[in-house]
């Protein structure tokens, strides 16, 4: 199943920008959505590249076309906010606004494109899934009154609606292949579901909460929680689901009774179904995934085979970023076996502070589940993931977030008493040492398993290939016995190229996505067994020719304490620093925490990627003559037992000073005309830099948090609570220093922000503080927008805001003697 994430895009789903002249207390300025200059509108309306989905047999790829951005009418449709979910009540599906509107099929061998026939007009394609044999493609379409299941015959490139019954897609796509390529497991709306009683506006009584004590717990500030008993009833009604099977001929068979279902997963042989249902009581403080759960196995006739677990509501977790609830969790099927269940069991009470040699244990049990469970391995850290291969091969990764450690083990799940073998161990922030991720393939049962060489002695690894010269994606063959990697291929300058899928078990034939500064990503076929050059499968044109000539440069510089930093510098077309002199600049950044200075100093990104001019960051301002510094690294380092945030402000100021000094030294920025901006934690950074430095003439802060007492149980990687690290929380809160803002700052926030910790109130209160103290500021709240902004009107308006803000306070800023 795939939620749409375009392989390449020129506008992503979150941007806002800036505003105009100073406004005063109690006043409002322009009403309605505004349009930015035409050159900025062009960035928003540029064509988007297709989604590429390679079939499991590697013969055919789906190219899914994407329309323009949704309108504010689409984004403003009714939406339920329940227990951390956002639900479209008309379709009984998770809120979704970015759909495909067309399909074509690409023959991987010849590069020939075939158009798909039979799609409805103005179609909204939500999810797609290849059948294991690549003969079929199942996909869902949103219609006015629900979610429909459709099927494509790949041989004829024709599509048809598979059944009239609607899917329940509130907590998942609602369909998955089962028993190979002939049948799908579907989650259906109940046939006869009683409507909820009409809501009374007269309350039946107070809504109460109570705590009966216990140990300190780690409950962060979550949005969209349940508030009333009525909310609980609505949630149950929305989740009511009946399971069923439908074959490729459209014959539907419903099984079992309707239930409050949040997850269903068929065993690889299709004979059993693992179901997870909600159990009351519900919480008004926690998201749905921490509610009580009943986990059962059913047969394919809808009869219960076994109750696997009854998990209570996880109201209290131990403190610490590596904490989990005690007991069994994360149940799933082994992908390489017909019906073998696996799960985790937390040790030491799930408490990371307990000194224990084992913190997790991985178990398995085969159907009919009447034998003793087999322990596959003990884990000293917290379980991260497992990739199944066969009885002699599976890869298990464990992590310890607190120390940023990660290890990958080879286990033999079918060999009793076998010992795990360590394959990789590193700090996961150390990208230079990243061995890559294993290449997977789909087996006959339609499940992803490890792709091995024909003799089973080696696997394949792909990765971004971070290095001092930038990212250089690679393909390796990794020998499981010697634990040595043999590099088969590596991306070469002047291109940035990454492997999308292997076409054979030797690793000699594969499909890549290739791009360069002036070339948008296209798909290429490689054959290492011949001397032939890679062959282009597609030839997509540049989406915005007006930006040809943008100069991109990866720069390296050093901050005061010797830590090396990286950034990507963009210069407008036709601009020559020596001839034209320094320009006004906008920097856009996002701080990150590290445990070592070595990892913080590593080069990030590639100088050979396509110049994506996106409204998501600062790049659009190149069209207005600004120079851009994108992603200047802002590391916050805590070596050894030191916590990064104990010196957050000192390090942040060093990071920013080093970036400013470097762009001034290069002659591409005027020291007195530089703006700083960021989204979410980048907005928090922006406010802190304007509160504690005079490095920038103005700031743009989108969807941030500014008062850390409102996120008292941790934020980002800070796992100490407010009462354990009070000074850190206070010092890091720019709200506490609102009286120190001497340069203009623009706040933008979605009125329906769904991100934990960044409630809209954060921007409202920060604006009120600065405004009340006489500072220059502006607040723009976007109706019906979440943490990421989606509507075309919203994004165009934000570019208008950004342009006016920067034109007023940066490009045309008057000399300020107070900065000297």
C-alpha positions in Angstrom: 0.0 0.0 0.0 1.2 3.4 -0.8 0.2 6.9 0.5 1.2 9.2 -2.3 4.7 10.7 -1.9 5.9 11.9 -5.3 9.4 10.8 -6.1 10.1 14.3 -7.1 8.1 17.5 -6.6 8.4 21.1 -7.1 6.0 22.2 -4.4 5.5 20.2 -1.2 2.7 20.4 1.2 3.7 23.0 3.7 4.6 26.6 3.2 3.7 29.9 4.4 5.6 33.0 4.3 5.6 36.6 5.2 3.6 39.8 5.6 3.7 43.5 5.0 4.1 46.6 7.0 3.8 47.1 10.8 0.3 46.7 12.2 -0.9 47.9 15.5 -2.7 46.5 18.4 -6.3 45.7 17.7 -6.1 46.4 14.0 -6.6 44.1 11.0 -5.1 44.6 7.5 -6.0 43.2 4.1 -9.0 40.8 4.0 -9.3 37.7 1.9 -6.7 35.6 0.2 -4.1 37.6 -1.7 -2.0 36.7 -4.7 1.8 37.1 -4.8 3.6 38.4 -7.9 3.2 36.2 -11.0 6.7 34.8 -10.7 5.8 33.3 -7.3 2.4 32.1 -8.5 4.3 30.1 -11.2 6.1 28.2 -8.5 2.9 27.0 -6.9 1.3 26.1 -10.3 4.3 24.3 -11.8 3.5 20.8 -13.0 4.3 18.0 -10.5 6.2 14.9 -11.5 4.4 11.5 -11.4 4.6 8.9 -8.7 6.6 5.9 -9.8 5.6 2.5 -8.5 7.7 -0.5 -9.8 5.8 -3.7 -10.0 6.9 -6.8 -7.9 8.1 -8.6 -11.1 10.1 -5.6 -12.2 8.5 -5.7 -15.7 6.0 -2.8 -15.4 5.9 0.4 -13.5 2.9 2.5 -12.6 3.2 6.3 -13.3 0.5 8.1 -11.3 -0.1 11.7 -12.4 -0.8 14.4 -9.9 -3.1 17.4 -10.4 -2.5 20.9 -9.1 -2.9 21.6 -5.4 -6.3 21.2 -3.8 -8.6 24.2 -3.4 -9.6 25.8 -0.1 -13.1 24.3 -0.8 -11.6 20.8 -0.7 -9.5 21.5 2.4 -12.6 23.0 4.1 -14.7 19.9 3.8 -16.2 18.5 7.1 -13.7 16.8 9.3 -13.9 14.9 12.6 -11.1 15.3 15.1 -11.2 12.2 17.4 -8.4 10.6 19.5 -5.6 11.9 17.3 -7.4 10.9 14.1 -8.8 13.3 11.4 -11.7 11.7 9.6 -13.8 12.7 6.6 -17.2 11.7 7.8 -18.8 11.6 4.3 -16.3 9.0 3.0 -15.4 7.2 6.3 -11.7 7.6 5.5 -8.8 9.4 7.0 -8.7 13.0 5.8 -6.8 13.1 2.6 -6.4 15.9 0.0 -3.7 14.9 -2.4 -4.9 12.4 -5.0 -3.8 11.0 -8.3 -5.9 12.0 -11.3 -4.5 9.7 -14.0 -2.5 6.5 -14.6 -0.1 5.1 -17.3 2.0 2.0 -17.4 5.7 2.0 -18.3 7.3 -1.1 -19.8 10.6 -1.3 -18.0 12.4 -3.1 -20.8 11.3 -0.9 -23.8 10.4 2.3 -22.1 7.0 2.2 -23.9 4.1 4.0 -22.1 0.5 2.7 -22.2 -2.4 4.9 -21.2 -4.9 3.4 -18.8 -8.6 3.3 -20.0 -11.8 3.3 -18.0 -11.1 5.8 -15.3 -14.0 8.1 -14.3 -13.8 11.8 -15.1 -12.3 13.9 -12.3 -11.1 10.8 -10.6 -9.5 10.9 -7.1 -7.1 8.0 -6.7 -6.1 7.4 -3.1 -4.2 4.1 -2.6 -2.6 1.5 -4.9 -1.3 -2.0 -4.5 0.3 -4.4 -7.0 -0.7 -8.0 -7.1 2.3 -10.3 -6.5 2.2 -11.6 -10.1 1.9 -8.1 -11.5 -1.2 -9.0 -13.5 -3.4 -6.7 -11.4 -3.3 -3.3 -9.7 -5.9 -2.7 -7.0 -6.6 1.0 -6.1 -9.1 3.0 -4.2 -11.1 6.0 -5.5 -12.8 8.6 -3.4 -16.4 9.4 -4.5 -18.9 11.7 -2.8 -20.3 9.1 -0.5 -17.4 6.8 0.2 -14.3 5.0 -0.9 -14.6 2.5 -3.8 -12.3 -0.4 -4.7 -11.2 -0.6 -8.4 -9.0 -3.0 -10.3 -6.7 -2.6 -13.3 -5.9 -5.5 -15.7 -2.3 -4.8 -16.4 -2.3 -6.8 -19.6 -5.0 -4.6 -21.2 -4.4 -1.4 -19.2 -8.2 -1.3 -18.5 -9.8 -0.5 -15.1 -13.2 -1.3 -13.6 -14.9 -0.9 -10.3 -14.5 -4.2 -8.5 -17.5 -4.1 -6.1 -20.3 -1.7 -5.2 -19.7 -2.0 -1.4 -17.7 0.8 0.1 -14.5 0.5 2.1 -13.8 1.8 5.6 -10.5 3.6 5.3 -10.4 5.4 8.6 -7.3 3.7 9.9 -5.8 2.2 6.7 -6.3 1.8 3.0 -9.1 -0.7 3.5 -7.8 -3.5 1.2 -4.8 -5.8 0.7 -3.9 -8.8 -1.5 -4.4 -12.2 0.0 -3.7 -15.8 -1.3 -1.4 -14.6 -4.0 -3.0 -12.6 -6.8 -6.6 -13.7 -6.9 -8.3 -12.2 -3.8 -8.2 -9.2 -1.6 -9.0 -8.8 2.1 -11.3 -5.8 2.4 -12.6 -3.7 5.3 -16.2 -2.8 4.6 -18.8 -0.5 6.0 -21.4 -2.5 7.9 -24.6 -3.3 5.8 -27.0 -2.2 8.5 -25.5 0.3 10.8 -27.8 2.4 13.0 -27.3 6.1 12.7 -26.1 7.9 15.8 -28.8 9.7 17.8 -29.1 13.4 17.2 -26.8 15.5 19.3 -28.3 17.5 22.1 -26.9 20.9 22.8 -27.8 20.6 26.5 -25.0 18.9 28.4 -25.9 15.8 30.5 -23.2 16.8 33.1 -19.6 17.8 33.5 -16.8 16.1 31.6 -14.4 14.8 34.3 -10.9 13.4 34.5 -9.2 11.8 37.4 -5.8 10.5 38.4 -5.3 8.1 41.2 -1.6 8.6 41.4 1.3 6.5 40.3 4.8 7.0 38.9 5.7 9.9 36.7 4.7 9.2 33.1 5.7 10.6 29.7 2.5 12.0 28.3 3.2 14.7 25.6 0.7 17.3 24.6 -1.5 15.7 21.9 -4.0 17.4 19.6 -7.5 16.3 18.7 -8.3 14.3 21.8 -11.8 13.1 22.8 -13.6 15.5 25.0 -17.1 14.0 25.8 -18.8 10.7 26.0 -20.5 11.6 22.7 -17.0 11.8 21.0 -16.4 8.2 22.1 -19.6 7.1 20.5 -18.8 8.9 17.3 -15.3 7.3 17.2 -16.9 3.8 17.7 -19.4 4.5 14.9 -16.7 5.7 12.4 -14.6 2.6 13.1 -17.3 0.0 12.7 -16.1 -2.4 10.1 -17.0 -5.8 8.7 -14.3 -7.8 7.0 -14.7 -9.6 3.7 -13.0 -11.1 0.7 -13.4 -10.1 -2.9 -11.8 -11.9 -5.8 -10.7 -10.4 -9.1 -14.0 -11.3 -10.7 -15.8 -9.0 -8.2 -17.3 -11.8 -6.1 -17.7 -10.5 -2.5 -18.0 -12.6 0.6 -18.5 -10.9 4.0 -17.3 -12.7 7.2 -17.9 -12.2 10.9 -19.7 -9.4 12.7 -19.1 -5.7 12.6 -16.5 -4.5 15.2 -14.6 -1.5 16.3 -11.6 -2.4 14.1 -8.4 -0.4 13.8 -6.2 -3.1 12.2 -6.5 -6.3 10.2 -3.7 -8.3 8.7 -4.1 -11.6 6.9 -1.6 -14.4 7.3 0.6 -14.9 4.2 -1.3 -18.1 3.3 -4.6 -16.2 3.6 -6.2 -18.7 6.1 -6.0 -16.5 9.2 -6.6 -12.8 10.1 -5.0 -10.9 12.9 -7.4 -8.3 14.2 -7.0 -5.4 16.6 -10.2 -3.9 18.1 -10.6 -1.0 20.5 -11.8 -1.6 24.0 -13.3 1.0 26.4 -12.9 3.0 28.5 -11.2 5.7 26.3 -9.0 8.5 27.4 -9.4 12.3 26.9 -5.6 12.8 27.1 -4.2 10.1 24.9 -4.4 9.2 21.2 -6.2 6.1 20.0 -3.1 3.9 19.7 -2.8 4.0 23.5 -6.4 2.9 24.1 -7.2 -0.6 25.3 -7.0 -3.3 22.6 -8.4 -6.7 22.0 -6.1 -8.7 19.7 -7.6 -11.9 18.2 -6.9 -14.3 15.4 -9.8 -15.3 13.2 -10.2 -17.9 10.4 -11.2 -16.9 6.9 -14.8 -17.7 7.8 -14.9 -15.0 10.5 -14.7 -17.4 13.5 -12.3 -16.6 16.4 -9.4 -19.0 16.6 -7.6 -17.5 19.6 -7.4 -14.4 21.7 -3.8 -13.2 21.5 -3.8 -10.4 24.0 -6.1 -8.0 25.9 -4.0 -4.8 26.3 -5.2 -2.3 28.9 -5.2 1.4 28.1 -1.6 2.7 28.2 -2.3 5.6 30.5 1.1 5.7 32.1 4.4 5.0 30.4 7.7 5.1 32.2 9.6 8.3 31.6 12.3 8.5 28.9 12.4 8.6 25.2 13.0 4.8 25.0 10.1 3.9 27.2 7.3 1.4 26.2 4.5 -0.3 28.1 5.4 -3.6 29.8 4.0 -6.8 28.2 3.5 -8.0 24.6 3.2 -5.6 21.7 3.7 -5.1 18.0 2.1 -8.4 16.8 2.6 -9.3 13.1 3.0 -12.2 10.7 6.3 -13.6 9.5 6.4 -12.7 5.8 8.2 -15.9 4.8 5.9 -18.4 6.5 2.3 -19.4 5.9 1.0 -18.5 9.4 3.6 -17.7 12.0 3.0 -14.9 14.5 5.7 -12.8 16.0 5.6 -10.1 18.7 7.7 -8.2 21.2 7.7 -8.3 24.9 9.2 -5.4 26.9 11.5 -6.4 29.7 12.4 -4.4 32.8 8.8 -3.1 32.9 9.5 -1.2 29.7 11.5 1.3 31.7 14.7 2.5 30.0 16.1 3.8 33.4 16.2 0.2 34.8 19.7 -1.3 34.5 19.0 -4.4 32.6 20.9 -6.5 30.0 17.6 -7.1 28.2 15.0 -4.5 27.3 13.1 -6.3 24.6 12.5 -9.9 23.6 11.3 -11.1 20.1 9.0 -14.2 20.0 7.3 -16.3 17.4 4.6 -19.0 17.4 3.3 -21.0 14.4 -0.4 -21.9 13.8 -2.3 -23.6 15.4 -0.7 -21.7 18.3 -1.0 -24.6 20.7 2.7 -25.1 21.2 5.1 -23.1 23.4 6.2 -19.7 22.0 9.8 -19.6 20.7 12.1 -16.8 21.7 14.0 -15.7 18.6 16.4 -13.3 20.5 16.9 -11.0 23.5 17.6 -7.4 22.7 19.7 -5.2 25.0 18.1 -2.1 23.4 14.6 -1.3 22.0 13.4 -3.3 19.0 13.4 -1.2 15.8 12.5 -3.5 12.8 12.7 -7.0 11.3 13.1 -8.0 7.7 12.3 -11.7 7.1 14.0 -13.9 4.5 13.7 -17.6 5.4 14.3 -19.9 8.3 18.1 -19.2 8.1 17.9 -15.5 7.5 16.2 -12.5 9.1 17.6 -9.1 10.0 16.7 -7.6 13.4 17.6 -4.0 14.2 17.6 -2.5 17.7 18.0 1.1 18.7 18.6 3.2 21.8 17.4 6.7 21.0 18.9 8.2 24.1 22.4 7.5 23.0 21.6 7.3 19.3 22.9 3.8 19.0 21.7 1.2 16.4 22.7 -2.4 15.7 21.6 -4.9 13.1 21.7 -8.7 13.8 21.4 -11.7 11.6 19.1 -14.3 13.2 18.0 -17.8 12.1 14.4 -17.9 13.1 13.9 -21.5 12.1 17.0 -22.9 13.8 16.5 -23.6 17.5 19.1 -22.2 19.9 21.0 -20.4 17.1 22.8 -17.3 18.2 22.4 -13.9 16.6 25.3 -12.6 14.6 26.1 -8.9 14.7 26.3 -7.4 11.2 26.3 -3.6 11.7 26.8 -1.3 14.7 27.0 2.5 14.7 25.6 5.7 16.0 22.6 6.3 13.7 23.5 9.9 13.4 26.8 8.8 11.8 25.7 8.8 8.2 29.2 8.1 6.8 29.0 4.7 8.4 25.5 3.9 7.3 25.7 0.5 5.4 22.4 1.1 3.7 19.1 -0.7 3.8 18.5 -4.2 2.5 16.8 -4.6 -0.9 13.4 -6.4 -0.5 11.4 -8.4 -3.0 7.8 -9.6 -3.0 7.3 -13.4 -2.6 4.5 -15.5 -4.1 2.3 -14.8 -1.0 2.6 -11.0 -1.8 4.9 -10.2 1.2 8.1 -8.3 1.3 11.2 -10.5 2.0 14.9 -10.0 1.7 16.3 -10.2 -1.8 19.3 -12.6 -1.9 21.6 -13.9 -4.5 20.6 -17.2 -6.1 22.8 -19.2 -3.7 21.3 -17.3 -0.7 24.8 -16.3 0.6 24.5 -12.6 0.0 22.0 -9.7 0.2 21.9 -6.4 -1.5 22.1 -3.0 0.2 21.2 0.5 -1.1 21.7 3.8 0.6 22.3 7.5 0.1 26.1 7.1 0.5 26.8 10.1 2.6 30.5 11.1 2.3 32.7 14.2 2.7 32.0 14.9 -1.0 28.2 14.7 -0.5 25.7 12.0 -1.0 26.6 9.4 -3.5 23.9 6.7 -3.6 25.2 3.1 -4.1 24.3 -0.5 -4.6 26.3 -3.2 -2.7 26.3 -6.9 -2.5 26.8 -8.0 1.1 28.3 -11.4 1.9 26.6 -12.8 4.9 29.5 -15.1 5.9 32.4 -12.7 5.6 30.3 -9.6 6.4 32.0 -7.7 3.6 30.3 -5.5 1.1 31.2 -5.5 -2.6 30.2 -2.2 -4.3 28.4 -3.0 -7.6 27.5 0.6 -8.5 27.8 4.2 -7.3 26.3 7.4 -8.4 28.7 9.5 -10.4 29.0 13.3 -10.9 27.5 15.4 -12.4 24.4 13.3 -11.5 22.5 12.3 -8.4 21.2 8.9 -9.1 19.5 6.3 -6.8 18.4 2.8 -7.2 14.6 2.2 -7.3 14.5 -1.5 -7.8 16.6 -4.5 -8.9 15.6 -6.4 -12.0 17.5 -9.6 -11.3 19.1 -11.6 -8.5 22.6 -10.8 -9.6 22.3 -7.1 -9.0 23.5 -6.4 -12.5 20.2 -4.9 -13.8 18.3 -2.2 -12.1 16.2 0.9 -12.5 17.3 4.3 -11.1 16.1 7.8 -10.8 18.6 10.2 -12.2 18.8 14.0 -11.8 21.2 16.9 -12.2 21.2 20.6 -11.3 19.3 21.5 -14.6 17.7 18.1 -15.2 14.6 17.0 -13.3 14.5 13.3 -12.2 13.9 10.7 -14.9 14.0 7.0 -14.8 17.0 5.0 -16.3 17.7 1.3 -17.0 21.1 0.0 -16.1 22.7 -3.3 -17.2 26.1 -3.8 -15.6 26.8 -7.0 -17.6 27.2 -4.9 -20.7 29.2 -1.9 -21.5 26.2 0.0 -22.7 25.3 3.4 -21.1 22.2 3.6 -19.0 19.1 4.0 -21.1 16.5 6.7 -20.4 13.0 5.3 -19.8 11.4 8.7 -19.5 12.1 12.2 -20.6 10.2 14.6 -18.4 10.9 18.3 -19.3 12.0 21.0 -16.8 8.9 22.1 -15.0 10.0 25.7 -14.6 12.4 26.8 -17.4 12.5 30.3 -15.9 14.7 28.9 -13.1 17.3 27.4 -15.5 20.5 29.1 -14.6 20.1 29.0 -10.8 23.5 28.3 -9.4 23.7 25.8 -6.6 26.8 25.2 -4.4 27.4 23.1 -1.3 29.5 25.1 1.1 31.6 24.1 4.1 32.5 26.4 7.0 33.5 26.3 10.6 31.8 27.6 13.8 33.7 29.2 16.6 34.4 25.9 18.5 35.8 24.1 15.4 32.7 22.1 14.4 32.4 21.9 10.6 29.0 23.0 9.2 27.3 22.5 5.8 24.8 24.5 3.8 23.5 24.7 0.2 23.8 28.1 -1.4 21.5 29.1 -4.3 22.1 32.2 -6.5 19.5 33.7 -8.8 19.8 33.2 -12.6 22.2 35.7 -14.1 23.6 36.9 -10.8 27.3 37.4 -10.5 28.5 38.3 -7.0 31.7 39.9 -8.2 29.9 42.0 -10.8 26.6 42.7 -8.9 27.8 42.8 -5.3 26.0 41.3 -2.3 22.2 40.7 -2.3 19.5 40.5 0.3 19.4 36.9 1.6 17.0 34.5 3.3 18.3 31.6 5.3 16.0 28.6 6.1 17.1 26.1 8.8 16.1 23.4 11.3 18.2 22.6 14.3 19.1 18.9 15.1 20.6 17.3 18.2 23.8 15.2 18.1 25.9 13.2 20.6 29.2 13.8 18.8 30.8 16.7 17.1 32.1 14.3 14.4 28.6 13.3 13.4 27.4 17.0 13.5 30.3 17.9 11.1 29.3 15.4 8.4 28.4 16.8 5.0 24.6 16.7 4.3 23.1 16.5 0.8 24.5 16.5 -2.7 25.7 19.3 -5.0 24.2 17.4 -8.0 20.5 17.2 -7.1 18.0 19.0 -9.3 17.3 22.6 -8.3 13.8 22.0 -6.9 12.2 25.4 -6.6 9.6 24.7 -4.0 7.2 26.9 -2.1 7.9 24.7 0.9 11.1 26.6 1.8 12.9 29.7 0.7 13.7 28.8 -2.9 10.8 30.7 -4.5 12.5 34.0 -3.4 15.2 33.4 -6.0 12.6 34.7 -8.5 12.5 38.0 -6.6 16.3 38.4 -6.7 17.2 37.1 -3.2 20.1 34.8 -2.6 19.2 31.7 -0.5 21.0 29.7 2.1 19.1 26.5 2.5 19.6 24.0 5.3 22.6 25.6 7.1 23.3 22.9 9.7 22.4 24.1 13.2 23.8 21.2 15.4 23.1 21.1 19.1 25.7 18.7 20.5 25.8 16.9 23.9 28.9 14.8 24.1 28.9 11.8 26.5 26.6 12.3 29.4 26.0 16.0 28.6 22.6 16.9 27.3 22.5 18.9 24.0 19.9 21.3 25.2 21.9 22.4 28.3 23.8 24.7 25.9 21.2 25.1 23.3 21.3 28.9 23.0 25.1 29.2 23.0 25.4 26.6 20.2 22.5 28.0 18.2 24.1 31.5 18.2 27.5 30.0 17.1 25.8 28.1 14.3 24.0 31.3 13.0 27.0 33.5 13.4 29.2 31.1 11.4 26.6 31.0 8.6 26.3 34.7 8.4 30.0 35.3 8.4 30.5 32.8 5.6 27.9 34.2 3.2 29.2 37.7 3.8 32.8 36.4 3.2 31.6 34.9 -0.1 30.2 38.2 -1.1 26.7 36.9 -1.8 24.9 38.5 1.1 24.7 41.9 2.7 25.2 41.5 6.4 22.5 44.1 7.1 19.9 42.5 4.8 19.6 38.8 5.9 16.4 37.2 7.0 16.0 33.9 9.0 13.1 31.5 8.7 11.9 28.0 9.5 8.9 25.7 10.0 8.0 23.9 13.2 11.2 23.5 15.2 12.8 25.8 12.7 10.2 28.5 13.7 11.2 27.9 17.3 14.9 28.4 16.2 13.9 31.6 14.3 12.2 33.2 17.4 15.2 32.3 19.6 17.7 33.9 17.2 15.7 37.1 17.0 15.3 37.2 20.8 19.0 36.7 21.5 20.9 38.1 18.5 20.9 41.0 16.0 22.2 38.9 13.2 19.0 39.1 11.1 16.8 42.0 9.9 13.6 40.0 10.0 12.3 36.5 10.7 9.6 34.2 9.4 8.3 31.6 11.9 5.7 29.0 10.7 3.8 26.7 12.9 6.2 26.7 15.8 6.1 26.4 19.6 7.5 29.2 21.7 6.6 28.5 25.3 8.1 25.2 26.5 6.1 25.1 29.7 3.2 24.2 27.4 5.1 21.1 26.3 6.1 20.0 29.8 6.7 16.3 29.1 9.4 16.7 26.4 9.9 18.0 22.9 12.1 16.9 19.9 14.7 14.6 21.5 14.5 16.3 25.0 13.1 13.5 27.2 13.5 15.3 30.6 10.3 16.8 31.8 9.8 20.4 32.8 10.2 19.8 36.5 13.5 17.9 36.0 15.0 20.5 33.7 13.2 23.7 34.6 16.0 26.0 33.7 16.5 24.4 30.3 12.8 24.8 29.4 12.7 28.4 30.6 16.0 29.4 28.8 14.9 27.8 25.6 11.5 29.5 25.5 11.6 32.7 23.4 8.3 33.7 25.0 10.2 34.4 28.1 12.3 36.9 26.2 9.6 38.7 24.2 10.9 42.0 25.5 14.2 41.4 23.7 12.8 41.3 20.1 14.3 44.2 18.3 13.7 43.0 14.7 10.4 42.2 12.9 9.1 38.7 13.1 6.2 37.2 11.1 4.2 34.3 12.6 2.1 31.9 10.5 0.1 29.0 11.8 -2.6 26.7 10.6 -5.7 27.2 12.7 -6.2 23.4 12.8 -2.6 22.3 13.5 -2.5 18.6 14.2 1.1 18.3 15.4 1.8 17.5 19.0 3.1 20.5 20.9 2.6 23.2 18.2 -0.9 24.2 19.1 -2.1 27.4 17.4 -2.2 29.1 20.8 1.6 29.0 20.7 1.8 31.6 17.9 -1.2 33.6 19.2 0.4 34.1 22.6 3.9 34.8 21.2 2.4 37.4 18.9 0.4 39.0 21.7 3.5 39.2 23.9 5.7 41.0 21.3 2.8 43.2 20.1 2.0 44.2 23.7 5.6 45.1 24.4 5.8 47.3 21.3 7.6 45.0 18.9 7.1 44.8 15.2 5.3 41.6 14.4 2.4 40.1 12.4 0.3 37.0 12.8 -1.4 35.2 10.0 -3.7 32.3 10.9 -4.6 30.0 8.0 -8.2 28.7 8.1 -8.7 25.0 7.9 -5.0 24.3 7.6 -3.0 21.8 9.6 0.7 21.7 10.5 1.4 21.5 6.8 -0.5 23.8 4.6 -2.4 22.3 1.7 -4.8 24.6 -0.1 -3.6 26.5 -3.2 -5.2 29.7 -1.9 -3.4 29.3 1.4 0.0 28.8 -0.2 -0.4 31.6 -2.7 -1.4 33.9 0.2 1.6 32.9 2.2 3.9 33.6 -0.7 2.3 37.0 -0.9 2.9 37.5 2.9 6.5 36.4 2.6 7.2 38.6 -0.4 5.8 41.7 1.3 7.5 41.0 4.6 10.9 40.6 3.0 10.5 43.5 0.6 9.6 45.8 3.5 12.0 44.7 6.3 14.9 43.1 4.4 15.3 44.2 0.8 14.4 47.8 1.4 15.6 48.0 5.0 17.0 51.3 6.0 20.4 51.4 7.8 20.1 50.7 11.5 22.8 52.2 13.7 21.5 50.3 16.7 22.9 47.1 15.1 26.5 48.3 15.0 
